[in-house]
Amino acid sequence: MSNSSLSSLGGACGMSASTIVAKAASGSHVLKIDGYSRTTGFGVGNFFTSSSFQVGGRRWCLRYYPDGCDYNCNGWISILLCLDSSEAGEVRALYKISLLDQEGHPVASYVRESQTYITFTRMGEPCGFGQFITKAGLQNPLYLKDDAFSLRCDITVVTGIVTVDVVIPVAEPDIKKEAELELDRQCGRRVGAC
């Protein structure tokens, strides 16, 4: 549509706007594994579950697989996030799981995060990191001390998507400027009149 067509429709006077807002809530959960050596040796695919925790109005839990979640992860520790089985429906979330040092700070080389928002369902598969850290890598005393280590899971949950109307302020006409423009226009038409 050309500008002249826009002018005939009222131009900016007929303008409206809206914004789509994706609301989110964030939270964290720290899981401590105390007695690590006593959790190993149960075999690939066996896991222990954290207590459930709430983020974004939904209940979540972490699965800790000390011997790996499947045979491709043998020799690794796997950490997976799941929506609690009591939850109904789907939810989209972005998550990050970090190994914590003895002072409670994330170890940069062991911070894993989803690259996109993942859709979780109650009966769906858990998501996470099958190859989070090797068993040998965990033996570093900065991470494993007194047979214990800690992880932190940070989650951002999409809590809703809404459309909001936006009020566009109508500019007040600048009468002085319009009068000057009109005068200039008239002077230009009458050569030598101004």
trRosetta pair geometry for C-beta under 8 A, 3 or more apart (Angstrom, degrees):
i j d omega theta_ij theta_ji phi_ij phi_ji
1 5 4.6 -113 -177 85 94 139
1 6 6.3 113 127 -54 114 82
2 5 4.9 104 58 4 72 101
2 6 7.3 -129 105 -3 43 86
3 6 5.4 -51 -151 34 39 114
3 7 6.4 43 150 -24 68 100
4 7 5.5 -47 -150 31 35 115
4 8 6.7 34 152 -18 64 102
5 8 5.8 -55 -152 35 34 109
5 9 6.6 28 151 -15 65 107
6 9 5.7 -62 -152 39 34 107
6 11 5.5 75 142 -101 91 59
7 10 8.0 143 -177 11 28 8
7 11 5.3 14 -111 -59 48 104
9 14 5.8 -83 139 34 91 155
10 13 4.3 -95 166 68 101 106
10 14 3.9 96 83 -25 126 112
11 14 7.0 123 65 22 29 90
11 15 7.9 -35 135 -35 49 100
12 15 5.1 -30 -158 -10 52 127
12 170 7.9 142 127 -129 103 73
12 171 7.8 10 118 20 146 105
13 170 7.1 42 -121 -128 65 116
15 168 5.6 -48 104 71 107 165
16 165 7.6 -46 -177 -152 105 96
16 166 7.9 134 174 64 62 77
16 168 7.0 -156 -125 5 31 122
17 165 7.6 114 87 -168 55 56
17 166 4.1 -42 97 64 103 118
17 168 5.6 102 9 -52 115 112
18 163 5.5 18 166 179 128 99
18 164 6.4 161 -162 81 77 42
18 165 5.4 -47 -104 -107 87 44
18 166 5.8 -177 -100 3 25 89
19 163 7.3 161 81 -155 40 56
19 164 5.0 -18 61 61 90 96
19 166 5.5 83 -18 -52 98 117
20 161 6.6 9 180 -179 96 98
20 162 7.5 173 -152 90 54 35
20 163 5.4 -29 -99 -99 68 74
20 164 7.9 168 -91 18 20 74
21 161 7.1 173 87 -152 47 53
21 162 5.4 -14 60 63 95 82
21 163 7.6 161 16 -98 76 23
21 164 5.8 27 -7 -4 120 118
22 158 5.9 -47 -179 -137 103 106
22 160 7.8 179 -153 96 46 41
22 161 5.0 -15 -105 -104 68 89
23 158 7.2 105 77 -164 53 59
23 159 4.8 -61 107 66 101 96
23 160 4.7 9 46 59 117 82
23 161 7.2 -160 16 -79 74 36
23 162 7.0 28 -17 8 111 102
24 56 7.2 -49 -169 -106 56 120
24 156 5.3 16 175 178 129 96
24 157 6.3 156 -155 78 74 42
24 158 5.6 -44 -96 -101 84 45
24 159 6.1 154 -115 4 23 89
25 55 6.5 177 112 173 101 69
25 56 3.9 160 64 -96 111 71
25 57 7.0 99 38 -6 154 82
25 156 7.4 171 84 -152 33 56
25 157 5.4 -17 60 58 82 96
25 159 5.2 58 -6 -42 102 131
26 55 7.0 -21 -174 -164 24 114
26 56 7.7 35 -62 -56 22 96
26 154 7.0 6 -172 -178 104 89
26 155 6.7 175 -146 91 59 50
26 156 4.6 -21 -95 -99 92 75
26 157 7.5 172 -84 15 40 70
27 53 7.5 -158 126 142 128 112
27 54 7.3 8 83 106 170 53
27 55 3.6 -151 47 -113 120 100
27 56 7.1 -143 7 -21 111 70
27 154 7.7 -174 98 -147 31 56
27 155 6.0 -11 61 58 72 91
28 55 7.9 96 -26 -91 21 131
28 152 5.7 -2 -173 -176 115 103
28 153 6.6 159 -154 83 62 50
28 154 4.8 -23 -99 -98 92 68
28 155 7.4 165 -89 16 40 71
29 50 6.9 110 145 144 133 154
29 53 4.2 161 -94 42 133 167
29 55 7.6 -106 -31 -40 104 120
29 60 7.2 -156 -8 87 148 115
29 62 6.9 -168 98 -23 129 118
29 152 7.2 162 82 -154 41 58
29 153 5.0 -7 56 55 90 100
29 155 7.9 16 4 -1 98 110
30 100 7.3 5 -139 -21 107 152
30 104 8.0 -23 -124 -143 146 97
30 150 5.8 3 -177 -176 101 118
30 151 7.1 162 -155 84 55 45
30 152 5.0 -26 -99 -99 73 80
30 153 8.0 -173 -80 19 28 68
31 50 4.7 -85 -107 -98 122 130
31 62 5.3 -95 -47 60 154 148
31 64 6.8 -169 145 -57 145 126
31 150 6.8 160 84 -155 45 66
31 151 4.9 -10 59 60 96 96
31 152 7.7 176 19 -86 69 31
31 153 7.1 37 -7 -9 108 104
32 148 6.3 8 179 -175 99 110
32 149 7.5 -178 -151 96 61 31
32 150 4.6 -29 -100 -99 72 91
33 36 5.1 69 128 -88 114 83
33 39 6.4 -75 -167 5 114 157
33 64 6.4 170 -85 -169 121 160
33 66 7.9 140 -154 -87 147 107
33 148 6.3 174 90 -149 58 60
33 149 5.5 0 53 58 102 74
33 150 7.3 -175 17 -85 69 38
33 151 7.6 43 -14 -4 101 100
34 147 7.3 71 -170 107 49 85
34 148 4.5 -1 -112 -109 61 115
35 38 4.4 -28 162 36 103 119
35 39 6.6 113 109 -28 81 92
35 147 5.7 27 -111 132 28 120
35 148 7.1 19 -14 -81 38 81
36 39 5.8 -64 -157 29 36 110
36 40 7.1 32 155 -24 69 102
36 66 7.3 159 -166 -126 73 125
36 138 7.5 -157 -178 144 154 137
36 144 6.4 -69 24 -137 161 115
36 147 5.2 -155 30 -179 86 69
36 148 6.4 176 -24 -94 100 28
36 149 6.2 40 -68 11 138 96
37 40 6.2 -52 -155 23 37 111
37 147 5.4 -66 3 -140 100 115
38 147 7.8 54 -1 171 90 134
39 42 7.4 -51 172 -7 52 118
39 48 6.4 -69 -147 -12 122 142
39 64 7.5 -14 168 121 149 121
39 66 4.5 156 122 -50 100 155
40 66 4.6 -128 -89 143 64 129
40 67 6.1 120 -149 -64 72 89
40 135 7.3 79 -117 -128 142 130
41 66 8.0 -24 10 105 48 126
41 67 7.1 160 -37 -68 13 130
42 46 4.1 -102 121 88 116 154
42 66 7.0 85 28 56 103 112
42 67 6.2 -158 59 1 69 132
43 46 5.2 81 68 -4 78 120
43 67 5.7 -169 132 85 9 158
44 65 7.8 38 -153 177 49 119
44 67 5.2 -112 -76 123 46 105
44 68 5.0 -23 -126 78 88 98
44 69 7.5 24 -173 106 78 10
44 70 6.4 60 169 -159 115 16
44 71 5.7 70 155 -79 165 56
44 73 7.3 143 -141 74 106 83
44 74 5.6 -48 -85 -90 130 85
45 65 7.2 -23 -118 -140 8 125
45 67 7.8 -37 19 86 44 103
45 68 7.7 -7 -37 100 46 69
45 69 6.4 62 -102 -173 45 40
45 70 6.3 56 -78 -93 86 49
46 65 6.9 134 80 -137 43 79
46 66 7.8 -29 89 41 91 85
46 67 6.6 35 48 41 93 115
47 63 4.4 11 171 -176 148 101
47 64 6.1 144 -161 70 84 41
47 65 4.6 -48 -93 -81 92 74
47 69 7.2 18 -67 -108 119 80
47 78 7.8 -71 -98 82 111 106
47 80 7.7 -46 -127 36 155 112
48 63 7.4 147 72 -157 36 57
48 64 4.9 -24 62 63 88 101
48 66 7.5 33 6 -21 109 101
49 61 5.3 19 -174 157 102 134
49 62 7.2 154 -155 81 55 48
49 63 5.7 -28 -99 -101 72 67
49 64 7.6 -176 -83 18 22 79
50 53 7.3 -27 124 -12 122 106
50 61 5.2 -179 64 -163 84 78
50 62 4.2 44 1 46 128 90
50 63 7.8 -113 2 -63 82 27
50 64 7.1 93 -45 -19 84 105
51 61 7.2 -136 117 -120 19 99
52 59 4.7 19 171 180 126 109
52 60 6.5 149 -157 71 75 33
52 61 4.8 -59 -98 -68 67 99
52 84 4.8 41 -130 -95 133 131
53 59 7.1 150 74 -151 24 65
53 60 5.7 -33 66 63 76 87
53 61 7.2 130 15 -89 74 52
54 57 7.2 8 -175 -119 104 11
54 58 6.9 161 -147 79 68 30
54 59 5.5 -38 -91 -94 73 63
54 60 7.4 147 -101 15 23 81
55 58 6.6 -28 71 61 60 79
55 60 6.0 -12 26 4 103 130
55 93 7.9 84 102 -128 121 133
55 155 4.6 108 108 77 162 123
55 157 5.6 146 125 -14 92 126
56 91 7.1 139 108 -170 132 135
56 93 7.3 -164 26 -98 155 107
56 155 7.2 -103 -4 122 116 112
56 156 7.8 92 -57 -178 131 32
56 157 2.7 -89 -18 68 169 140
56 158 7.6 50 -157 48 148 22
56 159 5.2 -149 -160 -75 96 97
57 157 7.5 -151 37 107 74 147
57 159 6.3 94 18 -127 121 109
58 83 6.5 -47 166 -139 125 97
58 84 7.5 178 165 23 77 99
58 87 5.6 45 -156 -122 94 143
58 91 5.3 -40 -63 -55 165 171
58 157 6.2 -179 27 -141 119 158
59 83 7.5 90 82 -171 61 62
59 84 3.6 -21 107 11 103 145
59 86 6.2 14 57 62 141 106
59 87 5.7 -166 48 -55 86 110
60 81 6.4 -13 -172 -170 118 95
60 82 7.0 154 -158 84 70 41
60 83 6.2 -54 -106 -113 68 40
60 84 6.1 -112 -79 -31 14 87
60 153 7.8 -141 126 116 137 142
60 155 6.6 154 -28 -34 171 167
61 81 7.8 160 85 -154 37 53
61 82 5.8 -19 64 65 81 89
61 84 5.7 93 -13 -87 100 78
62 79 6.3 -15 -171 -168 111 91
62 80 7.1 147 -161 78 59 44
62 81 6.0 -33 -104 -99 68 61
62 82 7.8 150 -104 21 21 75
62 97 7.8 124 -127 -115 125 124
62 128 7.9 99 -144 -95 79 150
62 151 7.3 176 177 93 164 131
62 153 5.8 -171 -76 -32 125 149
63 69 7.7 78 115 -102 122 113
63 78 7.7 -10 109 114 94 96
63 79 7.2 157 80 -156 58 41
63 80 4.5 -10 55 61 107 96
63 81 7.8 -151 17 -68 80 16
63 82 6.3 44 -19 -3 110 116
63 126 5.7 42 14 154 130 177
63 128 7.5 -163 54 13 91 154
64 77 7.4 -17 -167 -176 80 101
64 78 7.8 150 -161 84 34 60
64 79 6.1 -5 -106 -107 62 75
64 151 7.9 170 -98 19 112 145
65 68 5.7 -30 131 127 120 7
65 69 4.5 171 7 -70 172 67
65 73 7.4 58 106 110 136 138
65 77 6.8 158 84 -165 66 52
65 78 3.8 0 55 58 121 103
65 79 7.4 -148 25 -66 80 34
65 80 7.3 41 -11 0 112 103
65 130 8.0 -17 59 -137 142 61
66 77 6.0 -21 -134 -119 39 90
67 74 7.2 -6 166 -131 79 61
68 71 7.5 95 117 -102 133 16
68 72 7.8 -165 175 76 130 47
68 73 3.4 172 -157 110 109 90
68 74 5.0 -122 33 -82 161 30
68 75 6.7 28 -47 33 133 38
68 76 4.8 81 -93 61 100 80
68 77 7.3 -99 -69 -96 55 16
68 78 5.3 87 -143 -21 40 112
68 130 6.8 47 -159 -177 81 84
69 73 5.3 37 38 49 70 151
69 78 3.8 -105 -24 106 97 171
69 80 6.4 76 -90 -32 147 127
69 130 4.9 -101 39 -123 116 88
70 73 5.5 83 54 18 61 101
70 130 6.6 -32 30 -142 92 134
71 74 5.6 -3 -157 -34 49 111
72 130 6.6 31 91 141 101 147
73 76 4.4 -85 -176 56 81 122
73 78 5.2 43 155 -62 156 118
73 130 4.1 -122 -76 166 139 99
73 131 5.5 -146 -123 -69 92 71
75 134 6.0 -12 144 -145 88 90
75 135 6.0 -110 -171 11 53 106
75 136 7.8 -6 -178 -7 97 96
76 130 6.7 73 98 144 142 64
76 131 4.6 -78 -141 -125 163 62
76 132 6.6 132 170 36 105 61
76 133 6.9 147 -157 79 78 29
76 134 5.6 -61 -103 -102 65 51
76 135 7.1 -140 -105 -26 16 75
77 132 5.3 -63 92 63 81 109
77 133 5.3 -6 46 62 109 80
77 134 7.5 128 5 -158 80 6
77 135 6.4 120 -39 -77 90 64
77 138 6.4 59 -10 -48 139 141
78 128 6.9 108 173 103 83 118
78 129 6.7 -168 -149 100 63 55
78 130 4.7 -17 -117 -140 116 44
78 131 7.2 -14 -93 -52 79 26
78 132 5.9 140 -123 -3 28 105
79 97 5.2 176 108 171 136 159
79 128 5.2 -126 107 170 59 138
79 129 5.6 11 57 55 82 92
79 132 4.7 55 12 -64 99 157
79 151 6.2 -168 -120 -160 154 165
79 153 7.9 -158 159 -78 124 109
80 126 3.9 83 151 128 122 126
80 127 6.4 156 -157 82 87 17
80 128 3.4 -158 -113 22 48 134
80 129 7.4 -166 -78 30 57 45
80 130 7.8 25 -66 -73 102 60
81 93 7.9 -110 127 99 141 137
81 95 5.4 -72 6 160 167 173
81 97 7.3 -159 -45 -60 110 119
81 120 7.8 -74 118 -96 96 140
81 126 6.1 170 77 -169 33 95
81 127 5.8 -26 59 70 88 72
81 128 5.1 137 3 -71 71 105
81 153 6.2 141 -92 -153 117 141
81 155 7.3 152 -157 -86 151 118
82 120 7.1 156 -155 -153 44 123
82 124 7.9 -177 -143 83 89 79
82 126 3.7 -63 -69 -101 101 100
82 127 7.6 138 -82 18 58 59
83 87 4.9 -93 164 60 106 142
83 91 6.4 139 -103 39 134 115
83 120 4.2 140 -35 147 118 122
83 121 6.6 -147 42 108 145 11
83 122 5.7 -93 105 -93 119 44
83 124 7.1 53 29 48 116 103
84 87 5.1 104 68 -15 80 103
84 122 7.7 -27 92 -128 46 82
85 122 5.9 87 -145 -173 41 93
85 123 7.9 63 -132 -80 79 56
86 122 7.7 -136 66 -134 15 120
87 91 7.5 -48 162 -7 141 127
87 122 5.0 -168 81 -90 74 98
88 122 6.1 -21 -103 -36 31 142
89 121 7.5 -120 132 -131 25 75
89 122 7.5 72 39 -23 33 105
90 119 5.4 -8 -171 -171 119 102
90 120 6.8 149 -157 76 64 46
90 121 5.1 -35 -99 -87 76 83
91 119 7.4 153 78 -152 31 57
91 120 5.3 -21 65 60 83 96
91 157 6.0 -13 170 -155 120 108
91 158 7.2 174 -173 58 71 79
92 117 4.5 36 171 161 108 121
92 118 6.9 163 -151 77 64 31
92 119 5.3 -33 -93 -93 76 64
92 120 7.5 162 -97 14 24 76
92 157 7.3 134 83 -157 51 57
92 158 4.4 8 71 26 103 124
93 114 8.0 94 112 38 70 153
93 117 6.4 148 69 -153 13 80
93 118 6.1 -32 66 58 69 81
93 120 6.1 -3 20 -3 112 121
93 155 5.3 -14 -172 -166 126 102
93 156 6.5 155 -157 79 70 47
93 157 4.7 -25 -100 -100 97 67
93 158 7.1 -139 -75 6 47 74
94 113 7.4 25 170 -180 89 103
94 114 5.6 -149 -150 70 60 113
94 116 7.4 -114 -104 145 93 22
94 117 5.2 -63 -59 -95 83 66
94 118 7.4 128 -92 9 39 78
94 155 7.3 148 78 -157 50 52
94 156 4.6 -4 55 56 99 103
95 113 6.8 -166 103 -145 45 69
95 114 5.3 62 47 -1 71 115
95 118 7.4 -47 11 28 102 121
95 127 7.5 136 40 96 134 110
95 128 7.8 -53 99 -100 136 72
95 153 6.3 -11 -169 -172 111 93
95 154 6.7 157 -156 84 57 54
95 155 4.8 -13 -103 -103 89 74
95 156 7.6 -163 -74 24 46 64
96 111 6.5 3 -179 -177 108 91
96 112 7.0 168 -155 88 60 43
96 113 3.8 -19 -104 -99 86 101
96 114 7.5 -115 -68 14 54 69
96 153 7.3 158 81 -155 49 47
96 154 4.5 -4 56 55 100 102
96 155 8.0 -162 25 -70 64 40
97 111 7.7 172 88 -152 43 48
97 112 5.3 -10 60 62 88 94
97 113 7.5 171 19 -82 57 53
97 128 6.5 36 -14 -150 149 99
97 129 6.2 -141 55 12 133 125
97 132 6.8 -55 106 -128 131 124
97 151 6.0 -1 -174 180 94 116
97 152 7.3 168 -151 85 49 45
97 153 5.1 -14 -101 -101 79 76
97 154 7.9 -165 -74 22 34 67
98 106 3.7 -48 -178 -125 144 108
98 107 7.0 156 -180 36 88 62
98 110 6.7 107 -159 109 54 77
98 111 4.5 -4 -107 -109 92 80
98 112 7.7 -179 -78 24 47 59
98 151 6.7 155 80 -160 45 65
98 152 4.9 -11 58 57 98 93
98 153 8.0 -178 20 -77 69 32
98 154 7.4 30 -3 -4 109 104
99 106 7.1 100 67 -152 47 61
99 107 4.7 -28 86 34 99 117
99 110 3.7 -3 21 112 120 137
99 111 7.6 -116 25 -65 70 52
99 132 7.7 134 -53 158 105 106
99 133 6.1 52 -62 -46 143 146
99 143 5.9 -8 164 -135 126 120
99 149 7.0 -21 -156 169 95 122
99 150 7.8 122 -164 87 52 51
99 151 6.0 -41 -102 -104 46 75
100 104 5.3 -12 -177 -144 129 35
100 105 6.5 133 -153 62 77 24
100 106 6.2 -53 -99 -89 62 41
100 107 7.0 167 -127 -15 11 86
100 149 7.5 157 60 178 76 75
100 150 4.4 -28 51 89 123 99
100 151 6.5 -172 -2 -98 91 19
100 152 5.7 79 -53 -16 114 102
101 104 7.2 -51 68 17 66 18
101 105 5.2 -9 36 59 107 81
101 106 7.8 33 -5 109 84 6
101 107 5.4 118 -53 -68 88 93
101 142 5.4 -38 -139 165 100 91
101 143 6.5 -74 -114 -89 55 57
102 142 6.4 -118 -9 -166 101 48
102 143 7.7 -140 -43 -99 77 16
102 145 5.4 40 -99 -1 120 146
104 150 7.2 -16 -112 79 64 146
106 110 7.7 -151 -178 80 77 76
106 111 5.2 47 172 -81 127 115
106 152 6.7 -90 -82 45 93 123
107 110 4.5 26 85 39 109 103
107 111 7.1 -175 79 -39 52 81
107 142 7.4 116 -102 123 128 115
107 143 6.5 -26 -44 -90 156 106
108 111 6.0 -43 -148 2 33 116
110 132 7.2 60 -161 166 97 79
110 133 5.5 7 -127 -78 126 118
110 137 7.9 155 -81 141 125 130
110 143 7.7 53 21 -108 159 138
112 128 7.9 80 106 -176 131 67
112 129 4.5 42 120 -72 163 153
112 132 6.2 -112 1 -127 148 76
114 117 7.4 91 118 -102 132 18
114 118 5.5 -94 -154 -24 156 115
114 127 7.0 35 -90 140 127 130
117 158 6.6 34 -151 -25 147 122
118 127 5.1 -80 161 39 163 176
119 124 7.6 -160 117 -110 78 174
120 124 5.9 -168 -163 65 49 136
120 127 7.0 -113 -89 7 94 116
121 124 3.6 103 52 -23 88 115
128 132 7.5 -22 152 -67 103 114
129 132 4.3 101 106 -80 116 81
131 134 7.9 2 -165 -66 84 68
133 137 4.9 -128 -179 87 91 124
133 138 5.3 104 125 -62 126 90
133 143 8.0 -153 -180 174 163 163
134 137 4.2 97 55 2 87 104
134 138 7.1 -148 91 -10 49 82
135 138 5.9 -52 -155 28 33 114
135 139 7.5 47 147 -35 59 95
136 139 5.9 -43 -167 7 39 118
137 140 6.7 -20 175 -12 51 107
137 143 8.0 24 139 37 72 158
138 143 5.8 -114 -154 106 57 134
138 144 5.3 76 156 -42 81 126
138 149 6.5 -95 -163 -29 107 164
139 144 6.0 -52 -128 40 25 140
140 143 4.9 64 75 16 95 103
140 144 6.7 116 65 21 48 88
141 144 6.6 -73 -111 70 33 67
141 145 6.0 70 -167 -86 71 83
143 149 5.3 18 158 -123 79 125
144 147 7.1 9 179 -118 97 22
144 148 7.1 152 -153 67 61 29
144 149 4.9 -50 -94 -58 64 114
145 148 6.4 -37 73 59 61 80
145 149 7.6 113 20 -80 64 67
158 161 7.0 -2 177 -48 117 92
173 178 6.4 -2 172 -26 107 141
174 177 3.9 23 117 25 119 117
174 178 6.2 148 88 -19 67 87
175 178 5.7 -57 -144 40 30 111
175 179 6.2 33 156 -22 66 106
176 179 5.8 -56 -151 34 29 111
176 180 6.5 29 152 -19 64 105
177 180 5.7 -52 -149 35 33 112
177 181 6.4 34 153 -18 65 105
178 181 5.7 -54 -148 37 32 112
178 182 6.3 33 153 -19 65 106
179 182 5.7 -54 -148 37 31 111
179 183 6.3 33 152 -21 65 106
180 183 5.7 -54 -147 36 31 112
180 184 6.4 33 153 -19 64 105
181 184 5.7 -52 -148 36 31 112
181 185 6.3 34 152 -21 64 106
182 185 5.5 -53 -149 35 32 114
182 186 6.4 30 153 -17 65 105
183 186 5.8 -55 -147 38 31 109
183 187 6.2 31 154 -19 65 107
183 194 7.9 112 165 -110 89 140
184 187 5.7 -55 -144 37 30 111
184 188 6.3 32 156 -23 63 107
185 188 5.9 -56 -152 32 28 113
185 189 6.8 25 152 -19 61 106
186 189 5.8 -58 -154 32 34 110
186 190 6.6 2 161 8 69 106
186 193 7.9 -80 140 89 84 137
186 194 8.0 117 101 -56 82 123
187 190 6.5 -70 -142 52 31 87
187 193 6.3 -150 -135 76 60 96
187 194 3.6 -3 -136 -22 116 147
190 193 3.3 10 118 -3 119 142
190 194 7.2 114 80 -22 99 83
